Amino acid sequence: MTLVNKILYISIFLIFFSCQDDVQQHSLNGFTQGTSYMIKYNHLDDLISYYEIDSLLKNIDLSMSSYIDNSLINLINAGMVVDIDSLLEIVLQRSIEICHETDGMFDVTIAPLVDYWGFGPDKIKKKASSDDSIPYSLNIGCDKIKLQNNQIIKFNEVTIDVNGIAQGFTVDYIAQYFHKMNIDDFMIEVGGEIRCSGDNMGGGWKIGIDKPTDRERGFAFILNLKDVSLATSGSYRNYYYSDSIKISHTINPKTLLPADNKLLSATILHDNCMSADAYATACMSFGLTSAQNFLEKNQISGCLIYVENNDTLNYFSSGFSSFLH
């Protein structure tokens, strides 16, 4: 190597590591969809503004929020014939696929039951003993809806709730924007649903999974994630008591009742957060044994935390333990 080439090589080497040293971690925090979001990304420059994130979140709200009167999903539920946007089309198409994969345990047509049990926009709580008045004739089932020519084909009585998958999709949607901006080392969290891309400047993204209790704060375990999504569904936060009976926000589409089984939480790892979100919701409806069988049959990495004889236990499906920190 000549002296000139050696000097050029050393210069490039020093510039490369100087640039590496200048990489900084940038953070964005805020509120959306009735919860919070947190974003961290590593880059030379502070490229993403709150305005950009808010614009992305507004797009999703106007498409699929059940809390905005003129959102597309509410117009459709009101019986109006409207063209759906690409966001809602993606979510509904994947929802129908996962509904069939889970034998109906994840079903976006349970909106009437979500409202009935007091977890919809009106939040009118029901008596635990009032299940005899559940309208069993409701049109519920993923076979009741289909997508055709940019529209949802359904009976007027069928209403849709995508809250069991929307936060996961939100994470994917923001992640797609980051990749478009040539930012590939980031962590995006919305309401506990997470996407980790890159390796956090070589340190890995350390993600704590909450202990599934409303009393004791802390982590059940910590994961080291790279280029993977995570979603957790649980019965330990969004619930209320009626006549000393715990009413969980997870509704079993088969029984039409709030899920009542040994599971406290289900954490799913997947290559996209939308699917992880829906699978976690389905597992909570399945119950322990059926959820175990589903994860193993479909080779999905996940952790189920459950109660057995007053002990809190963990079940890891194949592949999950490799992510433990």
Secondary structure, 3 states (H helix, E strand, C coil): CCHHHHHHHHHHHHHHHHHHHHCEEEEEEEEECCEEEEEEEEECCCCCCHHHHHHHHHHHHHHHCCCCCCCHHHHHHCCCCCCCCHHHHHHHHHHHHHHHHCCCCCCHHHHHHHHHCCCCCCCCCCCHHHHHHCCCCCCCCHHHEEEECCEEEECCCCCCCCHHHHHHHHHHHHHHHHHHCCCCCEEEEECCEEEEECCCCCCCEEEEEECCCCCCCCEEEEEEECCEEEEEEECCCCEEEECCEEEECCECCCCCCECCCCEEEEEEEECCHHHHHHHHHHHHHHCHHHHHHHHHHCCCEEEEEEEECCEEEEEECCCHHHHEC
